[in-house]
Amino acid sequence: MDFGFGPADEEFRTRAREWLDAHLVGPYTAAVGLGGPGSEHEGVAERRAWERELGRGGWIGLGWESGEPGESGGQGERAEPGERGEYGQQRASLTQQVVWAEEYARVRAPGRVGHIGENLLAPTLIAYGTREQRDRFLPAIARGDELWCQGYSEPGAGSDLAALRTAAVRDGAGWRVTGQKIWTSLAQDADWCFVLARTEPGSRRHHGLSFLLVPMDQPGRVEVRPIRQMSGTSEFNEVFFDGAAATEVVGGEGNGWQVAMGLLALERGVSTLVQQIGFAAELDRVLAAFLAGSGADDPVLRDRLVRQWAELRTMRWNALRTLGGQGDEGAPSVAKLLWGGWHQRLGELAVAVRGAAGAVGPYDWSAERPYQLDEEQRLFLFTRADTIYGGSDEIQRNIIAERVLGLPREPKEAAR
């Protein structure tokens, strides 16, 4: 795939750079460099205000495709770049979306609090939702007004999502949802949650599931409990639904599995390249710490750093190949396997290059909490989960084996 940047892309780069330089000022400067995986607790109020600033500039939803009016189950034509979309967002080509991500990373703009709505729910509504659902929810996402979280995993139904037990029963025109979700990112700040629930009593596995939209502001019906992690932060949560009202179903009742799997496929789009830009910045920090330290001549560490750089380049080319339409059904699983292990090894390097000092962080004995983790220590601790969340390595290998290589399926009942 030829992924060079043309004159239109460079013009777009200039426009993006000028906008960021002009708007990432004043109160927003306090949030520069804050947020993102492992640091979602940082500067939430400032980052939410920044989300609305992005919305006013039309920088949310750059890659949204048009939907077929009044129909669900199929995406429309990709919008032409250079214009405004029907929900106020700028329209950008694939290369321009990458340009925007590069410029965003260049100025260390705040970690996005609206990425779940923009990159997961919105493409799903465009692919499977009705015109009414798109018109209701997409403008609020594009403005940065409404934040979303994802209600998939449950205790006992994480990687094996089809084993979920959260149930929803009909209540007039809507549903009442009862159950528990876990590892729900940003639930403490979200306005809405898209929930995969069992709507057909007695159904099993992927049958009888529906993709429901649940407002989070339901006191006594929705409870969010933060999960404190090794890193000391709590961006993941448990969410308990006790007869919570769900107002919408996406893709039709009983078709939740198809919609949920469609969402997971959409998740590995341009966002994969955006993620890698962040990885590159982290690698640069680790390399700088290595060169500044006393172990800069250590041949083993040098080899590990070179390998990290080479593997990151490989991930980039694999992502470009997939975006160019050259991937297969196993491409999302391959991408997850690649970045999960890579990022975990980077976390290990972040501590290793500092030697014994990597185990000691800044401290102030006069403070209430005298010892705090620094950025690299949080990276190390948070990345321990990279090969588990978002689909464990074991599950990804099973998908590749069964769906790509055609190997026999794992006997699930026997496995239990």
Phi, psi and chi 1 to 4 in degrees:
 res  aa     phi    psi   chi1   chi2   chi3   chi4
   1 MET       -  128.6  178.3 -175.5  179.5      -
   2 ASP   -81.6  110.3 -178.6    7.1      -      -
   3 PHE  -114.8   36.2 -155.1   78.4      -      -
   4 GLY   -75.5  157.5      -      -      -      -
   5 PHE   -96.4  125.5  -64.4  118.2      -      -
   6 GLY   -92.9 -177.8      -      -      -      -
   7 PRO   -57.2  -39.3  -25.0   33.6      -      -
   8 ALA   -65.5  -34.6      -      -      -      -
   9 ASP   -68.2  -41.0  -60.8  -38.2      -      -
  10 GLU   -69.2  -33.1  -65.4  -54.0  -31.7      -
  11 GLU   -65.4  -40.6 -173.9  -81.1  -30.1      -
  12 PHE   -64.5  -38.7 -175.7   83.9      -      -
  13 ARG   -60.9  -43.6 -176.2 -174.2  -58.9  -81.9
  14 THR   -61.4  -42.9  -61.3      -      -      -
  15 ARG   -64.8  -43.8 -173.6  150.2   49.5   90.7
  16 ALA   -63.7  -42.8      -      -      -      -
  17 ARG   -65.1  -42.9 -178.2  171.8  -64.6 -174.8
  18 GLU   -65.0  -40.2  -69.9  176.0  -11.8      -
  19 TRP   -65.2  -46.3 -171.3   90.8      -      -
  20 LEU   -62.4  -43.8  -74.9  165.7      -      -
  21 ASP   -63.8  -32.3  -69.8  -15.8      -      -
  22 ALA   -82.6  -26.6      -      -      -      -
  23 HIS  -107.3  -23.0  -70.3  -99.7      -      -
  24 LEU   -83.8   65.6 -168.3   54.8      -      -
  25 VAL  -137.3  177.7  -64.9      -      -      -
  26 GLY    59.1 -128.7      -      -      -      -
  27 PRO   -65.2  -21.2   23.8  -34.1      -      -
  28 TYR   -77.3  -18.8  -55.5  125.4      -      -
  29 THR   -64.8  -24.9   57.5      -      -      -
  30 ALA   -66.8  -19.1      -      -      -      -
  31 ALA  -101.7    2.5      -      -      -      -
  32 VAL   -59.8  128.7  167.6      -      -      -
  33 GLY    80.2   -2.3      -      -      -      -
  34 LEU   -92.5  155.8  -59.0 -175.2      -      -
  35 GLY    89.6 -179.7      -      -      -      -
  36 GLY    98.7  172.9      -      -      -      -
  37 PRO   -54.3  128.6  -27.2   35.8      -      -
  38 GLY    87.6  -11.4      -      -      -      -
  39 SER  -136.8   28.3  -57.5      -      -      -
  40 GLU   -67.7  -12.6  -65.9  -70.4    6.0      -
  41 HIS   -79.1   -9.6   63.3  -68.1      -      -
  42 GLU   -86.6  130.7  -62.5  176.6  -26.3      -
  43 GLY    53.3   43.4      -      -      -      -
  44 VAL   -62.5  -45.2  174.4      -      -      -
  45 ALA   -62.7  -44.4      -      -      -      -
  46 GLU   -66.1  -39.1  -65.8   86.3   -8.7      -
  47 ARG   -70.4  -32.2  -71.0  160.8   56.5 -149.7
  48 ARG   -69.7  -38.7 -176.4  149.6 -166.7  172.7
  49 ALA   -65.0  -37.4      -      -      -      -
  50 TRP   -64.4  -34.9  172.9 -113.2      -      -
  51 GLU   -59.5  -41.3 -164.9   75.8   13.5      -
  52 ARG   -68.4  -34.3  -64.4 -170.5  179.3   96.1
  53 GLU   -64.0  -42.3 -173.7   73.1   11.2      -
  54 LEU   -60.0  -40.2  -68.8  172.1      -      -
  55 GLY   -63.6  -41.6      -      -      -      -
  56 ARG   -64.0  -29.7  -74.3 -171.2  -72.4  -89.8
  57 GLY   -85.6   -4.4      -      -      -      -
  58 GLY    77.0   22.7      -      -      -      -
  59 TRP   -95.3    8.1  -64.7  103.4      -      -
  60 ILE  -105.6  129.8  -60.7  175.8      -      -
  61 GLY    84.9   31.2      -      -      -      -
  62 LEU   -58.5  -34.0  -60.6 -177.3      -      -
  63 GLY  -101.8   10.0      -      -      -      -
  64 TRP   -63.6  134.5  -69.9   -5.7      -      -
  65 GLU   -89.0  162.2  -62.3  177.6   -4.1      -
  66 SER   -78.1  148.5   60.8      -      -      -
  67 GLY  -102.1  157.7      -      -      -      -
  68 GLU   -78.7  118.2  -67.1  -64.2  -27.7      -
  69 PRO   -55.6  128.2  -23.4   33.4      -      -
  70 GLY    77.3    3.4      -      -      -      -
  71 GLU  -125.9  156.4  -62.3 -179.4    3.9      -
  72 SER  -128.2  161.8   61.3      -      -      -
  73 GLY    97.6    4.9      -      -      -      -
  74 GLY  -158.9  141.8      -      -      -      -
  75 GLN   -85.8  152.8  -69.3 -179.0  -31.4      -
  76 GLY   -89.7 -161.4      -      -      -      -
  77 GLU   -76.4  147.6  -64.0  -62.6  -39.7      -
  78 ARG   -67.7  134.6 -178.5  172.9  -68.3  -80.1
  79 ALA   -66.7  148.4      -      -      -      -
  80 GLU   -74.0  136.0  -70.6  -62.6  -40.9      -
  81 PRO   -68.5  158.3   23.2  -32.1      -      -
  82 GLY    95.6   -2.5      -      -      -      -
  83 GLU  -122.4  178.0  -57.7  175.5   -6.1      -
  84 ARG   -96.5  139.1  -71.7  -83.8  178.1  164.2
  85 GLY   -78.9  175.2      -      -      -      -
  86 GLU   -68.7  -15.0   60.6 -178.6  -43.1      -
  87 TYR  -108.3   18.4  -59.1  111.3      -      -
  88 GLY    91.2   -7.3      -      -      -      -
  89 GLN   -80.3  152.4   81.8  -79.6   15.3      -
  90 GLN   -71.2  150.7  -60.5 -171.5   50.3      -
  91 ARG  -102.2  130.0  -69.1  172.8  168.1  174.8
  92 ALA  -135.2  145.3      -      -      -      -
  93 SER   -73.4  173.5   65.9      -      -      -
  94 LEU   -59.4  -45.5 -178.0   61.4      -      -
  95 THR   -66.0  -35.1   49.4      -      -      -
  96 GLN   -69.5  -32.7  -71.3  169.4   -8.9      -
  97 GLN   -63.4  -38.7  -67.4  170.5   56.2      -
  98 VAL   -67.6  -40.0  175.6      -      -      -
  99 VAL   -57.4  -47.1  164.0      -      -      -
 100 TRP   -59.1  -43.4  166.4 -109.5      -      -
 101 ALA   -63.3  -40.3      -      -      -      -
 102 GLU   -64.0  -44.1  -70.2  177.8  -17.1      -
 103 GLU   -68.8  -36.4  -67.3  -55.1  -50.2      -
 104 TYR   -62.0  -43.5 -162.1   88.7      -      -
 105 ALA   -69.2  -34.0      -      -      -      -
 106 ARG   -58.0  -41.3  177.4 -173.9   65.3   84.4
 107 VAL   -93.7    5.7  -64.9      -      -      -
 108 ARG    53.6   46.2  -59.4 -176.9   69.0 -125.5
 109 ALA   -61.8  155.9      -      -      -      -
 110 PRO   -56.4  144.5  -24.4   33.8      -      -
 111 GLY   -58.6  135.3      -      -      -      -
 112 ARG   -72.0  132.0  -64.9  -72.9  -53.1  -76.9
 113 VAL   -95.2   -9.1  -67.6      -      -      -
 114 GLY  -107.7   14.1      -      -      -      -
 115 HIS   -68.9  -27.7   66.3   90.9      -      -
 116 ILE   -68.0  -41.6  -66.8  177.6      -      -
 117 GLY   -67.8  -44.4      -      -      -      -
 118 GLU   -69.9  -45.7  177.6 -174.2    8.2      -
 119 ASN   -97.6  -17.4  -61.3  -41.9      -      -
 120 LEU  -111.9  -59.5  -62.2 -174.1      -      -
 121 LEU   -69.6  -47.3  179.6   73.3      -      -
 122 ALA   -57.7  -50.2      -      -      -      -
 123 PRO   -61.4  -30.4  -23.6   34.5      -      -
 124 THR   -69.1  -42.1  -57.4      -      -      -
 125 LEU   -64.5  -37.6  -71.4  179.7      -      -
 126 ILE   -65.2  -36.5  -67.7  169.2      -      -
 127 ALA   -81.2  -37.1      -      -      -      -
 128 TYR  -124.6  -15.0  -60.6   98.4      -      -
 129 GLY   -83.7  172.6      -      -      -      -
 130 THR   -88.9  165.7   64.0      -      -      -
 131 ARG   -57.8  -41.3  164.6   56.6   63.1  176.1
 132 GLU   -62.6  -40.8  -69.0   74.2   20.4      -
 133 GLN   -67.4  -40.5  -71.6  170.2  -20.2      -
 134 ARG   -63.7  -44.2  -68.5 -166.2  -69.9  -89.7
 135 ASP   -68.4  -27.3  -72.8  -13.8      -      -
 136 ARG   -77.1  -45.4  161.7   59.5 -174.9   87.9
 137 PHE  -101.2  -33.7  -64.9  106.9      -      -
 138 LEU   -65.9  -41.4  -63.5 -168.9      -      -
 139 PRO   -59.4  -38.8  -24.9   35.5      -      -
 140 ALA   -67.2  -35.9      -      -      -      -
 141 ILE   -68.2  -44.4  -64.5  173.1      -      -
 142 ALA   -63.6  -29.4      -      -      -      -
 143 ARG   -81.9  -13.6  -67.3 -168.4  -56.7  -91.7
 144 GLY    79.5   17.3      -      -      -      -
 145 ASP   -85.3  -32.9  -74.2  -18.5      -      -
 146 GLU  -122.0  130.5  -69.6 -176.6  -14.6      -
 147 LEU  -105.7  149.9  -54.6 -176.6      -      -
 148 TRP  -124.8  155.5  -72.7   78.1      -      -
 149 CYS  -132.3  168.2   59.8      -      -      -
 150 GLN  -113.5  118.9  176.9  178.8    0.9      -
 151 GLY  -102.3   78.5      -      -      -      -
 152 TYR  -110.1  -69.5  -86.7   19.2      -      -
 153 SER   -64.0  148.7  -65.1      -      -      -
 154 GLU  -137.3  162.3  -59.8 -179.8    6.3      -
 155 PRO   -58.9  119.7  -23.7   33.8      -      -
 156 GLY    87.2   -1.0      -      -      -      -
 157 ALA  -145.7   65.8      -      -      -      -
 158 GLY   -95.9  -87.0      -      -      -      -
 159 SER   -66.4  -32.1  -65.7      -      -      -
 160 ASP   -91.5   73.1 -175.6   15.1      -      -
 161 LEU   -62.9  -29.7 -174.5   58.5      -      -
 162 ALA   -66.4  -10.3      -      -      -      -
 163 ALA   -88.1    9.7      -      -      -      -
 164 LEU   -62.3  152.5   64.8   84.0      -      -
 165 ARG  -119.5  -11.0  -63.8 -176.5  178.6 -179.2
 166 THR   -55.9  129.5  -66.0      -      -      -
 167 ALA  -119.9  153.9      -      -      -      -
 168 ALA  -135.3  134.7      -      -      -      -
 169 VAL  -118.2  150.3  -63.7      -      -      -
 170 ARG   -63.4  138.4  -88.5  -73.4 -172.9  178.8
 171 ASP  -142.5   89.4 -178.5   24.5      -      -
 172 GLY    67.4 -124.9      -      -      -      -
 173 ALA   -84.7   -7.0      -      -      -      -
 174 GLY  -122.7 -153.3      -      -      -      -
 175 TRP  -138.4  158.7  -66.1  -98.6      -      -
 176 ARG  -115.7  123.6  -70.6  -72.7  177.2  178.4
 177 VAL  -105.4  131.7 -178.4      -      -      -
 178 THR  -134.9  128.6  -59.7      -      -      -
 179 GLY   155.4 -169.7      -      -      -      -
 180 GLN  -132.0  135.9  177.4 -173.4   -2.0      -
 181 LYS  -116.9  155.8  -63.3  -66.0  180.0  178.7
 182 ILE  -140.6  161.1 -161.7  167.2      -      -
 183 TRP    58.8   38.1  -50.0  121.4      -      -
 184 THR   -88.6  103.2  -50.2      -      -      -
 185 SER   -66.0  136.5  -58.3      -      -      -
 186 LEU    63.2   17.3  -56.8  174.8      -      -
 187 ALA   -62.5  -30.3      -      -      -      -
 188 GLN   -67.7  -18.1   68.6  -88.9   44.9      -
 189 ASP  -114.4   -6.2  -58.1  -53.0      -      -
 190 ALA   -76.9  147.7      -      -      -      -
 191 ASP   -91.1  -28.7  -57.3  -66.3      -      -
 192 TRP  -138.0  158.2  -72.0   80.8      -      -
 193 CYS  -135.5  131.2 -178.0      -      -      -
 194 PHE   -93.0  125.7   49.9   89.7      -      -
 195 VAL  -120.6  130.0  176.2      -      -      -
 196 LEU   -92.3  118.5 -165.5   60.8      -      -
 197 ALA  -137.3  157.5      -      -      -      -
 198 ARG   -88.6  114.5 -163.6  166.7  -63.3  -78.3
 199 THR  -105.6   -4.2   51.0      -      -      -
 200 GLU  -113.6  106.6 -178.8 -177.9  -32.6      -
 201 PRO   -56.9  136.7  -23.7   34.6      -      -
 202 GLY    83.7   -6.1      -      -      -      -
 203 SER   -72.4  159.6   60.5      -      -      -
 204 ARG  -131.5  155.6  -60.9 -171.5   59.5 -162.7
 205 ARG    53.8 -131.3  -55.3  -62.5  -60.8  167.8
 206 HIS   -85.3    1.5   56.3  -85.6      -      -
 207 HIS   -85.4  148.8  -58.3  -72.3      -      -
 208 GLY    72.5   23.1      -      -      -      -
 209 LEU  -102.6  151.8  -58.0  174.9      -      -
 210 SER  -135.9  151.3  -64.4      -      -      -
 211 PHE  -100.8  103.5 -170.9   99.9      -      -
 212 LEU  -109.1  150.2  -56.7  172.6      -      -
 213 LEU  -107.6  119.3  -51.7 -176.9      -      -
 214 VAL  -121.1  121.9 -178.8      -      -      -
 215 PRO   -68.6  137.9   19.1  -25.4      -      -
 216 MET   -82.4  -21.8  -65.7  -68.7  -75.5      -
 217 ASP   -83.1   74.9 -173.9   14.2      -      -
 218 GLN  -136.3   79.0  -61.1 -171.9   54.3      -
 219 PRO   -53.7  132.6  -23.9   33.8      -      -
 220 GLY    83.7  -15.1      -      -      -      -
 221 ARG  -109.0  -29.3  -59.7  -71.1 -173.0 -179.5
 222 VAL  -128.8  123.6  178.5      -      -      -
 223 GLU  -124.7  132.0 -180.0 -176.2   -1.3      -
 224 VAL  -112.9  125.4  177.5      -      -      -
 225 ARG  -120.4  114.3  -61.7  179.7 -171.8  172.4
 226 PRO   -63.1  146.0  -21.0   32.9      -      -
 227 ILE  -106.3  114.3  -60.1  173.0      -      -
 228 ARG   -76.8  128.4 -173.8  173.9  175.3   82.8
 229 GLN  -101.3  175.6  -59.6  153.3 -158.0      -
 230 MET   -58.2  -32.6  -71.2 -169.0  -62.2      -
 231 SER   -75.3   -7.1   59.8      -      -      -
 232 GLY    89.3   -5.8      -      -      -      -
 233 THR   -97.7  171.5   61.3      -      -      -
 234 SER  -141.8   52.3  -58.0      -      -      -
 235 GLU   -76.3  -19.7   49.4  -98.1  -85.1      -
 236 PHE   -91.0  153.0  -64.6  129.7      -      -
 237 ASN  -144.4  158.6  -55.9  -89.0      -      -
 238 GLU   -94.4  140.7  -64.5  177.4  -75.4      -
 239 VAL  -127.0  126.4 -179.0      -      -      -
 240 PHE  -111.0  127.8  -64.0   86.1      -      -
 241 PHE  -109.5  125.9  -60.2  100.5      -      -
 242 ASP  -125.2   80.9 -175.1    9.4      -      -
 243 GLY    71.0   29.9      -      -      -      -
 244 ALA   -67.5  140.1      -      -      -      -
 245 ALA   -77.7  132.6      -      -      -      -
 246 ALA  -113.5  128.0      -      -      -      -
 247 THR   -95.5  -20.3   58.6      -      -      -
 248 GLU  -140.7  149.0  -59.5  -79.9  -10.9      -
 249 VAL  -120.3  134.8   60.5      -      -      -
 250 VAL  -102.8  128.8  178.2      -      -      -
 251 GLY    84.0    1.7      -      -      -      -
 252 GLY    95.6  146.5      -      -      -      -
 253 GLU   -63.9  134.8 -170.9  169.5   -5.0      -
 254 GLY    87.5   -4.7      -      -      -      -
 255 ASN  -105.7   21.7  -64.9  -37.1      -      -
 256 GLY   -63.1  -34.6      -      -      -      -
 257 TRP   -64.8  -43.1 -173.1 -103.6      -      -
 258 GLN   -61.5  -43.8  176.2 -170.7   -0.6      -
 259 VAL   -66.5  -43.5  177.8      -      -      -
 260 ALA   -62.5  -41.9      -      -      -      -
 261 MET   -69.9  -34.4  -65.9  -57.8  100.4      -
 262 GLY   -62.8  -39.1      -      -      -      -
 263 LEU   -63.4  -43.6 -180.0  146.6      -      -
 264 LEU   -63.4  -33.7  -67.2  176.5      -      -
 265 ALA   -69.4  -38.7      -      -      -      -
 266 LEU   -67.6  -25.8  -67.3  166.1      -      -
 267 GLU   -62.8  -27.3 -175.7  178.1    7.4      -
 268 ARG   -97.0   47.6  -40.7  -70.0 -167.0 -150.7
 269 GLY  -100.2 -131.3      -      -      -      -
 270 VAL   -60.2  -26.5  173.8      -      -      -
 271 SER   -58.3  -27.3   57.8      -      -      -
 272 THR   -63.4  -43.1  -59.2      -      -      -
 273 LEU   -67.7  -38.4  -73.6  171.4      -      -
 274 VAL   -60.4  -43.9  174.7      -      -      -
 275 GLN   -58.5  -41.1  178.2 -170.1   54.2      -
 276 GLN   -68.5  -28.5  -68.8  170.6   13.8      -
 277 ILE   -64.2  -41.2  -67.2  169.5      -      -
 278 GLY   -64.1  -39.9      -      -      -      -
 279 PHE   -60.4  -42.0  -73.8  171.4      -      -
 280 ALA   -61.7  -39.8      -      -      -      -
 281 ALA   -64.7  -40.4      -      -      -      -
 282 GLU   -64.1  -42.0  -69.4  176.2  -23.7      -
 283 LEU   -62.1  -39.3  177.8   57.8      -      -
 284 ASP   -60.8  -40.6  -73.5  -15.2      -      -
 285 ARG   -63.5  -43.7  -78.3 -154.8  -38.4  -93.0
 286 VAL   -64.7  -41.4  173.8      -      -      -
 287 LEU   -63.3  -41.6  178.5   59.5      -      -
 288 ALA   -62.4  -40.8      -      -      -      -
 289 ALA   -64.8  -37.3      -      -      -      -
 290 PHE   -63.9  -47.1  170.7   72.0      -      -
 291 LEU   -68.3  -28.5  -65.9  174.5      -      -
 292 ALA   -84.5  -13.1      -      -      -      -
 293 GLY   -89.4  179.5      -      -      -      -
 294 SER   -81.5  -11.9   58.4      -      -      -
 295 GLY  -101.6   23.8      -      -      -      -
 296 ALA   -64.4  -16.3      -      -      -      -
 297 ASP   -98.0    4.8  -66.9  -33.1      -      -
 298 ASP   -68.3  114.4 -173.5  -36.3      -      -
 299 PRO   -67.3  -29.2   24.2  -33.8      -      -
 300 VAL   -69.3  -45.6  174.1      -      -      -
 301 LEU   -65.4  -38.7  -72.6  176.8      -      -
 302 ARG   -60.4  -43.1  -68.7  173.7   69.0   91.8
 303 ASP   -63.8  -40.7 -179.6   72.2      -      -
 304 ARG   -65.3  -39.2  -71.4  172.3   64.1 -175.7
 305 LEU   -67.5  -41.0  -76.7  163.5      -      -
 306 VAL   -62.9  -41.2  169.6      -      -      -
 307 ARG   -63.2  -40.3 -177.1  178.5  -66.2  -87.5
 308 GLN   -60.2  -44.0  -73.1  -66.0  119.0      -
 309 TRP   -61.3  -45.9  177.5   86.6      -      -
 310 ALA   -65.6  -39.6      -      -      -      -
 311 GLU   -68.3  -35.0  -70.6  177.7   -8.0      -
 312 LEU   -65.2  -39.7 -176.7   58.8      -      -
 313 ARG   -62.9  -40.2  -62.0  -62.7  -63.7  176.8
 314 THR   -62.3  -42.4  -59.2      -      -      -
 315 MET   -62.2  -38.5  -73.7 -165.8  -68.6      -
 316 ARG   -62.8  -47.3  175.6  177.4  172.6   80.3
 317 TRP   -66.2  -34.4  -71.0  114.9      -      -
 318 ASN   -65.8  -40.0 -179.0   68.3      -      -
 319 ALA   -65.1  -40.9      -      -      -      -
 320 LEU   -65.7  -39.8  -65.9  175.8      -      -
 321 ARG   -61.5  -41.7  179.4 -179.6   66.5   90.3
 322 THR   -66.8  -44.8  -58.2      -      -      -
 323 LEU   -64.9  -26.3  -71.7  171.2      -      -
 324 GLY   -80.3    6.8      -      -      -      -
 325 GLY    83.8   15.9      -      -      -      -
 326 GLN  -101.9    5.3  -59.3  175.8   40.8      -
 327 GLY   -87.4  170.4      -      -      -      -
 328 ASP  -119.7 -169.2   52.3   34.2      -      -
 329 GLU   -62.0  -24.7 -170.0  177.4    1.3      -
 330 GLY   -89.0    0.9      -      -      -      -
 331 ALA   -58.1  -44.5      -      -      -      -
 332 PRO   -60.9  -36.6  -24.5   35.4      -      -
 333 SER   -70.0  -38.3  -65.5      -      -      -
 334 VAL   -61.9  -45.1  170.6      -      -      -
 335 ALA   -60.5  -43.6      -      -      -      -
 336 LYS   -64.5  -42.2  176.2   59.7  172.3   64.2
 337 LEU   -61.0  -41.7  -79.7  171.5      -      -
 338 LEU   -65.6  -51.6  -72.4  174.1      -      -
 339 TRP   -76.5  -31.5   74.8 -105.8      -      -
 340 GLY   -61.5  -50.7      -      -      -      -
 341 GLY   -67.7  -38.5      -      -      -      -
 342 TRP   -61.5  -48.1 -175.8   92.0      -      -
 343 HIS   -67.1  -35.6 -158.0 -141.5      -      -
 344 GLN   -64.4  -42.1 -167.6  172.3   84.6      -
 345 ARG   -66.9  -32.7  -68.2 -170.3  -65.9  -83.7
 346 LEU   -65.1  -40.4 -178.3   67.9      -      -
 347 GLY   -59.7  -39.8      -      -      -      -
 348 GLU   -64.9  -41.1  -65.4  165.1   -3.3      -
 349 LEU   -65.5  -35.7  -93.6  171.4      -      -
 350 ALA   -57.6  -33.2      -      -      -      -
 351 VAL   -87.6  -39.8  174.1      -      -      -
 352 ALA   -63.6  -37.5      -      -      -      -
 353 VAL   -68.2  -16.7  -61.7      -      -      -
 354 ARG   -94.8   -2.3  -64.7  163.9   58.0 -171.3
 355 GLY    64.9 -144.4      -      -      -      -
 356 ALA   -61.6  -28.3      -      -      -      -
 357 ALA   -65.3  -19.6      -      -      -      -
 358 GLY   -66.7  -16.9      -      -      -      -
 359 ALA   -91.7   -4.1      -      -      -      -
 360 VAL  -123.2  129.5 -179.7      -      -      -
 361 GLY  -111.7 -176.9      -      -      -      -
 362 PRO   -65.6  144.6   22.7  -32.3      -      -
 363 TYR  -143.3  155.2   58.3   88.0      -      -
 364 ASP  -143.8  103.0  177.5    2.9      -      -
 365 TRP   -66.2  -15.3  -64.7  119.5      -      -
 366 SER   -85.0  -10.3   64.0      -      -      -
 367 ALA   -83.3  160.7      -      -      -      -
 368 GLU   -62.6  -40.2 -178.5  179.0   -7.6      -
 369 ARG  -117.3   91.1  -64.4  177.2   60.0 -169.5
 370 PRO   -66.0  -28.2   21.7  -33.0      -      -
 371 TYR  -111.6  125.1  179.1   81.3      -      -
 372 GLN  -123.9  144.4  -61.4  -69.9  -32.0      -
 373 LEU   -71.0  142.0  -65.0  171.6      -      -
 374 ASP   -90.7  179.4   61.7   28.9      -      -
 375 GLU   -60.4  -42.1 -164.2  170.2   20.8      -
 376 GLU   -73.2  -33.7  -49.4  -49.2  -34.6      -
 377 GLN   -67.8  -39.3  -70.1  169.0  -24.9      -
 378 ARG   -64.0  -38.2  -75.7 -156.1  -54.6  -90.8
 379 LEU   -59.5  -45.5  174.7   65.7      -      -
 380 PHE   -60.1  -48.9  167.1   73.2      -      -
 381 LEU   -68.2  -43.0  -68.8  173.0      -      -
 382 PHE   -65.6  -37.8 -173.6   82.2      -      -
 383 THR   -71.9   -7.4   56.4      -      -      -
 384 ARG   -61.1  -25.0  -52.7  -42.1  -62.0  164.2
 385 ALA   -92.6   -3.0      -      -      -      -
 386 ASP   -61.0  -31.3  -82.1  -23.2      -      -
 387 THR   -88.3    7.4   54.1      -      -      -
 388 ILE  -117.2  -56.2  -59.4  173.0      -      -
 389 TYR   -71.2  157.1   75.6   84.0      -      -
 390 GLY    73.5   14.3      -      -      -      -
 391 GLY   105.4  110.0      -      -      -      -
 392 SER   -65.1  160.7   69.0      -      -      -
 393 ASP   -57.2  -37.9  -80.3    8.1      -      -
 394 GLU   -62.8  -42.0  -68.8   78.4    7.0      -
 395 ILE   -66.8  -41.6  -68.1  -63.0      -      -
 396 GLN   -62.4  -39.8  -55.6  -53.2  -31.6      -
 397 ARG   -66.7  -36.9  -68.1 -169.6  178.2   99.1
 398 ASN   -62.6  -42.3  -85.7   -7.2      -      -
 399 ILE   -61.4  -45.5  -68.4  172.4      -      -
 400 ILE   -63.1  -43.4  -65.2  169.2      -      -
 401 ALA   -63.8  -43.8      -      -      -      -
 402 GLU   -82.2  -44.4  -64.5  171.0    2.9      -
 403 ARG   -91.0  -22.9  -59.8 -178.9 -172.4  176.9
 404 VAL  -105.6  -48.8  179.4      -      -      -
 405 LEU   -86.6  -12.6  -57.6  178.5      -      -
 406 GLY    73.3   23.4      -      -      -      -
 407 LEU   -76.0  158.9  -62.3  177.6      -      -
 408 PRO   -59.2  143.8  -21.4   32.2      -      -
 409 ARG   -70.0  148.4  -70.6 -174.6  175.9  -86.7
 410 GLU   -68.7  130.3 -179.8 -178.8    2.1      -
 411 PRO   -71.1  100.1   24.6  -32.1      -      -
 412 LYS   -65.8  -41.0  -62.0 -163.8  179.9  -68.5
 413 GLU   -64.9  -42.5  -66.5  -60.6  -31.8      -
 414 ALA   -65.5  -33.8      -      -      -      -
 415 ALA   -65.1  -27.1      -      -      -      -
 416 ARG   -82.4      -  -70.2  179.4 -174.7  152.3
